[in-house]
Amino acid sequence: MARPRQHAPEALHAQVMAACDAWLRDNPVHTLSLRSLARDVGCAPSTLLKLYGSFSNLLQYVNIETLDRMGAAVSWLEDADPEPQLKALATAYWQFAQHEPHRWQMLFEYPLADEGELDERQSHIIDALFLRVESALKAHQPALDDATARRMARTLWGSVHGLVQLGLNDRLGYWQGQPMEVGELLDQLLSMTLNGLRYLSDDS
């Protein structure tokens, strides 16, 4: 678990994270305030500012917790074959966004940290998730070099993210009177991508 400042009380940190979790189950982050959070955990707002330095830093720890949860949700996929692994990763991403929409949305609506320990921790978790996609692509098509796999992983996951975002907002349209299913579209996206990679030549 990421820790606030070196000598910060971990019990209070755990309370704060639990209170944020309870809030985000039903409410978006922009409705959360330092004052209401301090009231929920039974302390003064100044205590939280002393603990985290700023409300912005506090929310960054929530983002780290969200990234950790996302990583834990797909940790069991490490030994799967490339195609089922990537499809399961995409499905897990969609399910996480469905089950924890306010946490998921906060990752993209609220800027991540851009310096210091928080930035390093967030970057490490995000890079690990991308590396999982890169490794699966290279296992599926060994002709991919590192740079191509790195770019392709981000292009592919950008497409996955777009489908998830549109699905959450009910913006994927309808077919025969029924909403388009995100899971089916994710499966089609990954099948098309992986089928195309099978025919990649060694000198491409």
C-alpha positions as CSV (number, residue, x, y, z in Angstrom):
1,M,0.0,0.0,0.0
2,A,1.3,3.4,-0.9
3,R,2.0,5.5,2.2
4,P,1.4,9.1,2.9
5,R,4.3,11.1,4.4
6,Q,6.9,9.2,6.2
7,H,5.4,9.3,9.8
8,A,1.7,9.6,8.9
9,P,-0.7,7.5,11.0
10,E,-1.6,4.5,8.9
11,A,-4.8,3.9,10.8
12,L,-6.1,7.3,9.7
13,H,-4.9,6.7,6.2
14,A,-6.9,3.4,6.1
15,Q,-10.0,5.2,7.4
16,V,-9.7,7.9,4.8
17,M,-9.3,5.3,2.0
18,A,-12.3,3.4,3.3
19,A,-14.4,6.6,3.5
20,C,-13.4,7.5,-0.1
21,D,-14.3,4.0,-1.2
22,A,-17.7,4.2,0.4
23,W,-18.4,7.6,-1.2
24,L,-17.3,6.5,-4.7
25,R,-19.5,3.5,-4.7
26,D,-22.5,5.8,-5.3
27,N,-21.1,9.3,-6.1
28,P,-18.6,10.9,-8.5
29,V,-15.4,12.3,-7.2
30,H,-16.4,16.0,-7.9
31,T,-19.0,15.7,-5.2
32,L,-16.4,14.8,-2.5
33,S,-14.9,17.5,-0.5
34,L,-12.1,17.7,2.1
35,R,-14.5,18.9,4.7
36,S,-17.1,16.1,4.2
37,L,-14.3,13.5,4.2
38,A,-12.9,14.9,7.4
39,R,-16.3,14.7,8.9
40,D,-16.8,11.1,7.8
41,V,-13.5,10.0,9.5
42,G,-14.0,12.2,12.6
43,C,-11.1,14.6,12.3
44,A,-10.5,18.2,11.3
45,P,-9.8,19.1,7.6
46,S,-6.4,20.5,8.8
47,T,-5.5,17.0,10.0
48,L,-6.0,15.6,6.5
49,L,-4.0,18.5,5.0
50,K,-1.2,17.7,7.4
51,L,-1.3,14.0,6.5
52,Y,-1.4,14.4,2.7
53,G,-0.2,17.9,2.0
54,S,-3.2,18.7,-0.2
55,F,-6.6,17.3,-1.2
56,S,-5.2,16.7,-4.6
57,N,-2.5,14.4,-3.1
58,L,-5.2,12.6,-1.1
59,L,-7.1,11.8,-4.3
60,Q,-3.9,10.5,-5.9
61,Y,-3.8,7.8,-3.2
62,V,-7.3,6.8,-4.2
63,N,-6.1,6.5,-7.8
64,I,-3.2,4.3,-6.7
65,E,-5.7,2.1,-4.8
66,T,-7.9,1.9,-7.9
67,L,-4.9,0.9,-10.1
68,D,-3.9,-1.7,-7.5
69,R,-7.4,-3.2,-7.7
70,M,-7.4,-3.3,-11.4
71,G,-4.0,-5.1,-11.3
72,A,-5.3,-7.6,-8.8
73,A,-8.4,-8.3,-10.9
74,V,-6.2,-9.6,-13.7
75,S,-3.3,-11.1,-11.7
76,W,-4.6,-14.6,-12.2
77,L,-4.2,-14.4,-16.0
78,E,-0.4,-14.4,-16.1
79,D,-0.1,-18.0,-17.3
80,A,-2.9,-18.0,-19.8
81,D,-2.3,-18.3,-23.6
82,P,-2.1,-15.0,-25.4
83,E,-5.5,-14.8,-27.0
84,P,-7.6,-15.9,-24.0
85,Q,-5.4,-13.7,-21.8
86,L,-6.0,-10.6,-23.9
87,K,-9.7,-11.2,-24.1
88,A,-9.9,-11.9,-20.4
89,L,-8.0,-8.7,-19.7
90,A,-10.4,-6.6,-21.8
91,T,-13.4,-8.3,-20.2
92,A,-12.0,-7.7,-16.7
93,Y,-11.4,-4.0,-17.6
94,W,-15.0,-3.6,-18.8
95,Q,-16.3,-5.4,-15.7
96,F,-14.3,-3.2,-13.4
97,A,-15.6,-0.1,-15.1
98,Q,-19.1,-1.4,-14.7
99,H,-18.8,-2.4,-11.1
100,E,-16.8,0.7,-10.0
101,P,-17.7,3.4,-12.5
102,H,-16.9,6.4,-10.3
103,R,-13.4,5.0,-9.4
104,W,-12.8,4.1,-13.0
105,Q,-13.9,7.5,-14.3
106,M,-11.8,9.3,-11.7
107,L,-8.6,7.8,-13.2
108,F,-9.3,9.7,-16.4
109,E,-11.1,12.8,-15.3
110,Y,-8.7,13.6,-12.5
111,P,-5.1,14.2,-13.5
112,L,-2.6,11.6,-12.2
113,A,0.4,12.8,-10.2
114,D,3.2,14.3,-12.3
115,E,6.2,14.1,-9.9
116,G,7.6,12.4,-6.8
117,E,6.6,9.2,-5.1
118,L,3.0,9.3,-6.2
119,D,4.0,9.7,-9.9
120,E,6.5,6.8,-9.6
121,R,4.0,4.5,-8.0
122,Q,1.3,5.2,-10.5
123,S,3.6,5.0,-13.5
124,H,4.9,1.6,-12.2
125,I,1.4,0.1,-12.0
126,I,0.3,1.5,-15.4
127,D,3.5,0.3,-17.1
128,A,3.0,-3.2,-15.6
129,L,-0.5,-3.4,-17.0
130,F,0.8,-2.3,-20.5
131,L,3.7,-4.7,-20.2
132,R,1.2,-7.6,-19.8
133,V,-0.5,-6.6,-23.0
134,E,2.8,-6.2,-24.8
135,S,4.0,-9.7,-23.6
136,A,0.8,-11.3,-24.8
137,L,1.1,-9.7,-28.2
138,K,4.8,-10.9,-28.5
139,A,3.9,-14.4,-27.4
140,H,1.1,-14.5,-30.0
141,Q,3.4,-13.1,-32.7
142,P,7.2,-13.5,-32.0
143,A,8.0,-11.5,-35.1
144,L,7.0,-8.3,-33.2
145,D,10.0,-6.3,-32.0
146,D,9.9,-4.4,-28.7
147,A,9.1,-1.0,-30.1
148,T,6.3,-2.3,-32.3
149,A,4.8,-4.3,-29.5
150,R,4.9,-1.3,-27.2
151,R,3.1,0.9,-29.7
152,M,0.6,-1.8,-30.6
153,A,-0.2,-2.5,-26.9
154,R,-1.2,1.2,-26.4
155,T,-3.1,1.4,-29.7
156,L,-5.0,-1.8,-28.9
157,W,-5.8,-0.7,-25.3
158,G,-6.8,2.7,-26.4
159,S,-9.4,1.0,-28.6
160,V,-10.5,-1.2,-25.7
161,H,-10.8,1.9,-23.5
162,G,-12.8,3.7,-26.1
163,L,-15.4,0.9,-26.3
164,V,-15.6,0.7,-22.5
165,Q,-16.1,4.5,-22.2
166,L,-18.8,4.5,-24.9
167,G,-20.4,1.5,-23.3
168,L,-20.6,3.1,-19.9
169,N,-22.2,6.2,-21.5
170,D,-24.6,4.1,-23.7
171,R,-23.2,5.6,-26.9
172,L,-22.6,2.4,-28.9
173,G,-25.9,2.5,-30.6
174,Y,-28.5,-0.3,-31.2
175,W,-28.9,-3.3,-33.4
176,Q,-32.4,-4.7,-34.0
177,G,-33.7,-2.7,-31.1
178,Q,-31.1,-3.9,-28.6
179,P,-28.0,-2.0,-27.4
180,M,-24.7,-3.1,-28.8
181,E,-22.9,-5.4,-26.3
182,V,-19.6,-4.2,-25.2
183,G,-18.3,-7.7,-24.5
184,E,-19.1,-8.8,-28.1
185,L,-17.4,-5.7,-29.5
186,L,-14.3,-6.3,-27.4
187,D,-14.1,-9.9,-28.5
188,Q,-14.4,-8.8,-32.2
189,L,-11.7,-6.1,-31.8
190,L,-9.3,-8.6,-30.2
191,S,-10.0,-11.4,-32.7
192,M,-9.5,-9.1,-35.7
193,T,-6.2,-7.7,-34.2
194,L,-4.8,-11.1,-33.3
195,N,-5.9,-12.7,-36.6
196,G,-4.1,-9.9,-38.4
197,L,-0.9,-10.4,-36.4
198,R,-0.8,-14.1,-37.4
199,Y,0.1,-13.0,-41.0
200,L,2.8,-10.5,-39.9
201,S,6.0,-11.3,-41.8
202,D,9.4,-11.4,-40.1
203,D,10.6,-8.4,-42.0
204,S,7.5,-6.2,-41.6
